[in-house]
Amino acid sequence: MKKVQLNPVGWMSQLSQAEVANLQDTTNSELFTMFKNCSLAVLNSGVDEDNYEALFAPYGSFEIKLVRRERGVKIELVNPPEVAFVDGKLVRGVHEHLFAVLRDLLFMGNKYAFLHQDTPIEGAEVTDMVFDMLRHAKALEGNDGVNTIVCWGGHSINQNEYKYTKEVGYQLGLRDMNICTGCGPGAMKGPMKGATIGHAKQRHKSGRYIGISEPSIIAAEPPNAIVNELIIMPDIEKRLEAFVRLGHGIVVFPGGVGTAEELLYLLGILMNERNAQQPFPVILTGPAGSEAYFEAINAFVAATLGSEAQDKYQIIVDDAQEVARVLCSGLEKVRKFRGAMGDAFSFNWSLKIEQDFQEPFIPTHQSMQALELHHNQNKSDLAANLRKVFSGIVAGNVKAEGIKQIKEHGPFEIKGDKALMQKVDTLLESFVAQGRMKLPGSKYEPCYVVTDSE
């Protein structure tokens, strides 16, 4: 039996005895099980596997314990994965990430009762929670330079697309921009990898590579090795809010349903009339050969949300330098707007996010079938409901609870107006045809069926 004890890092080494006691009180809870699973995912950083059962199966004897000490708390690992060690020593970045998981899931999770909340949280309280978690993670420190670029895209992109994400990251790094992604492989790793070279060339020694995840997705997307700041939000909605309030601009690379979910979330917010004056540069980009993806996405947005939504982003194909230049121009507008509004440069308080975009959507067969999928609603509400469609498909594809439901009850039924459902089905079929639903080499079994309500 292999045992490894880890000293605390960061402010986790400065806990009071009462705080340590509160942490230890969680050790037999559902929250602690979540902490254990996320820790195991972090220890498997770099493993190319998006099936949680296959990822966790070899480590049935793995345990994680909290060891109380006068100056704080240690983590003890029992039979951890060897991939996390070099010559018998735990990789330093993995060490830091484990305490980030402890901070976000146990310390902050205990503070906010992530699980089993008695009453829904009001919108302002959600934003305060997101702010507090980012502040505790020290993500807001140094974020007032208006240079944090959020990069979204798929974890199963092809090599040509991956190479292009590195080139975009390189161009951003040359311009001293920091990178924030979902922290996994593919389009989440490439921009960070490219930015490290750009930062090195500019002798920019404080480059930030921020990875924001959430418990149900981290097994499919363990933190890549470049992430130097890991933050785990309690659910997908707070993760998305953290992206848009922390970031100053967004780049969207080719991806699948998860990327479509993120884009629909963003468009739904930006289409809110209270955000009409809010400058927020958004660029959809990929290499030559990825045109079909952007044509499908753009056609879907046009057919469902209209030209107003299309005006919120710009598509640039195969020109990484132009992506960086356009972002630089957009960030200057962000800087001027925040200054004029008296808003913080480090956290976008003035962005209005309606509660429907903040309330956790739990995909079940019942909740998926009950979604309002018709054109007889305002565009922002339609975007919110379409976002939930794709969120459910992500759950059915890669999240443990979603996969379990599909195995037990069959595919989710997505039901709505015939014309709208045809558009949804066409987009999903294009993702399948382009191989964007699973890792390369695996056959995709749909976790959904699309039907019309007529």
Number of C-alpha atoms within 10 A of each C-alpha: 7 8 12 14 14 17 16 20 16 12 13 19 15 15 16 14 15 9 14 22 14 15 21 17 13 18 17 9 10 12 17 21 14 16 24 21 20 24 26 25 25 26 24 24 21 17 17 16 16 21 18 20 11 11 17 16 9 10 13 8 10 18 16 22 15 18 15 15 13 10 14 19 25 20 19 17 19 16 16 23 16 13 13 20 14 10 7 9 10 17 15 11 19 22 18 19 23 23 24 22 23 24 23 23 27 25 19 20 21 17 11 13 15 15 11 7 9 7 6 10 14 12 17 13 11 18 19 13 18 21 21 14 22 21 13 15 19 15 19 17 12 14 19 15 15 23 24 26 28 24 29 27 29 27 29 22 25 16 10 13 25 24 20 23 33 24 24 28 32 28 24 30 27 21 18 23 26 26 29 27 28 32 30 28 26 26 29 29 29 26 33 33 23 23 29 25 19 23 24 16 13 13 12 16 11 11 19 23 25 24 26 23 26 22 20 21 22 25 30 22 29 27 33 25 18 18 26 17 20 26 27 26 26 23 19 22 21 21 19 23 22 22 27 21 18 26 25 29 23 25 25 24 29 29 24 26 24 22 20 23 22 21 23 24 24 25 24 25 23 23 20 17 11 13 15 11 10 16 20 21 21 26 22 22 27 28 20 13 11 17 17 14 21 20 12 17 19 19 16 17 20 14 14 20 21 14 12 14 21 15 11 16 19 15 17 17 18 18 15 21 15 14 23 22 14 15 24 19 11 17 22 14 16 20 19 12 16 20 12 9 9 11 15 15 23 21 24 18 17 15 19 15 22 16 13 14 24 22 17 15 19 17 22 19 19 11 16 23 18 13 17 17 23 18 15 10 11 12 19 24 21 21 27 23 23 23 24 23 26 23 24 27 26 22 23 24 24 21 21 17 14 23 20 13 18 19 11 8 10 15 20 25 20 24 22 22 16 16 13 18 19 15 17 20 15 14 20 23 15 17 20 18 10 15 20 23 29 21 18 12 7 9 11 14 11 17 20 20 12 17 16 15 11 7
